[in-house]
Amino acid sequence: MRNLFIYLLSVLVIQFSAQEFPQYTQFIFNKIGYNPAASGTSINAPFEIIAGGRTQWIGVSNNPKSQFVSFNYNFVPQHSYSKWHNVGMYVDQDQNGAFIKNDVWLSYTFHLLLTKKMVLSAGVFVGIKQFKISAANFDRNDPAVNKSSAGVIAYPDVVPGVRFNTKKFFADFSLQQLTMYSQKGIGGQIGSPSRLLPHYIFSIGKKAPYNDYNTVMVALNLRGSVAFKPSVELNIMNYYDKKFAFGASIRSRNFISAIVQFRLIRNFNVGMAYDFSINKMLRAAPNTAEIMISISPVFGGEVSSEKASRRSVNDCTF
């Protein structure tokens, strides 16, 4: 038990020092949380609502937990489908042991049809971060705890991103914490001074239909900072008739995962993932669960009703 505690403490310290962002196995489903340029990529979907949560290492006290909710809306010109605008909002919370981080972002994304088959998207999140400590996990008589703020707000948080998208391929890149330098902000400072490192997130995916009903999607996600080794995740999904999908994922040397996604009703989609630890947590707490839901007129990135234009490009992802 003592070794488990030491290991968990070391993980929390490393992750907090590196300021890792919430990471989801279904990164294709929650593509907006990874890149604001992915918001509103399907011109045929007037709006989209996505929410989800993840509980890591089930059964361990103070285990990592993440949750998010997002909304975005497309503004499409009535007589031109070569460009459109999207606005939205993304809110998330990441709790890692005693440390809690909240993000609130507003987004704007511009989509431009470069060719009949390719869309270039550029987007930006602008918002604030809140850092908190759960004092219940510490000795309130400890002077270090008493001198630390219960919560601070840091701003502005600006996250730019770009994305290239066709019906069968996407590639995107975003940068986080470019304008954030420390945890110090309104309310003081949490603990000792620490630098918030800029992070990059790169994703690429390819969709390949192999019969009238089945389509395979292979996607790779790479994320990290200049000071730490990047995390690499590979998703392989099979979509069946725009109604059901199943697949698997592997994340570096930490998890192997099973994924199931399905359309419950016409505009309501559900995604679930189970992650099995393949690192040192295998014996202590191997189980991690994740669930996501979305409400959108589009499922599986395919259009349900085509615009009256040959220049309309479908989104490649879920």
Buried (B, 14 or more C-beta within 10 A) or exposed (E): EEEBEEBBEEBBEEBBEBBBBBBBBBBBBBBBBBBBBBBBBBBBBBBBBBBBBBBBBEEBEBBBBBBBBBBBBBEBEEEEBBBBBBBBBBBBBBBBBBBBBBBBBEBBBBBEBEEEBBBBBBBBBBBBBBBBBEEEEBEEEEEEBEEBBEBBBBBEBBBBBBBBBBBBBBBBBBBBBEBBEEBBBEBEBBBEEBEBBBBBBBBBBBBEEEEEEEBBBBBBBBBBBEEBEBBBBBBBBBBEEBBEBBBBBBBEEBBEBBBBBBBEEEBBBBBBBBBEBBEEBEEBBBBBBBBBBBBBBBBBBBBEEEEEEEEBBBBBBB
